[in-house]
Amino acid sequence: MAKEELLTMEGQIDEILPDGRFGVMLDNEHRIIAYTAGKMRKYRIRTVVGDRVHVEMTPYDLSKGRIVFREKTPGSGPSGPKRRSTYRR
């Protein structure tokens, strides 16, 4: 395996930890600690307990990973129309 090859796994967030880290239960019943990728942080993509995510892992350390994608779940969209204030500064 080359150094640049990453493993991509799917799982579900089961715990929120401090410092922007998450506990993720993978589909193969392994639990890892993962953090959000830079693009997800940049575009403020929020993840909560129960979200399905894609995690990239290096073959050298299979206990840690990086969340690169959050799958859309039904009903997780905006709660309603946003209010716009008529007064702007």
Buried (B, 14 or more C-beta within 10 A) or exposed (E): EEEEEBEEBBBBBEEEEEEEBBBBBBEEEEEBEBBBBEEBEEEEBEBEEEBBBBBBBBEEEEEBBBBBBBEEEEEEEEEEEEEEEEEEE
